């Protein structure tokens, strides 16, 4: 996780590290959910979460 955040900071600048932290946190939370019951619907929800959050 730390490597991802550091790499994000190198690629997008130190001012955008908070976006990297929130992205990795969101991904880790969403990985714990069972999303195989409705894959298309859950993919749309994930996309909305990242695009409009």
N, C-alpha and C positions, 0 to 999 in steps of 0.2 A: 504494500500500500504506500509506503513511504517512497519507494522508487517511482511509482506512478506519479505521485504528487510532485516529486522533484523533476521528473521528465516533463510533466505538464508545465511547470514553471519555466523550464528551459525553452520549451517550444512556444509558449504563449506569453511569457513575461511574468515577472514577480507580482505584478498587480492583479493577475487573474488566477492566482493560486487558490483563492476561495472557491472559484468555480470548479476547479479540479477536485477539491476536498468534497464539495457537495455532490459532484458526479460520482465519485467512488463510493461515497456513503450511500447514495441512492441505489447504485448497482448492487451493493452488498445486501441491502435490505430487500430488494426485489428478488435476489437469488434465493432467499429463504422461502418465498411464497411458492405454492404449487400452481403453476401456470399452464399445465398441459391439458386441462379440461377444456379450455376455450382459447386455443393458441392465437387465433386471429384477433379476437376481442382484446386479449391481454397485450398483444403487440401494439395495437392502436392506443391502449391506455399508456403503455410505456413511452410511445412516441409523443403523446400529448404531454406527458410528464416532463420530458426533456425539452420539448419545443416551447412550451408555454409557462414553465416554472421559472 
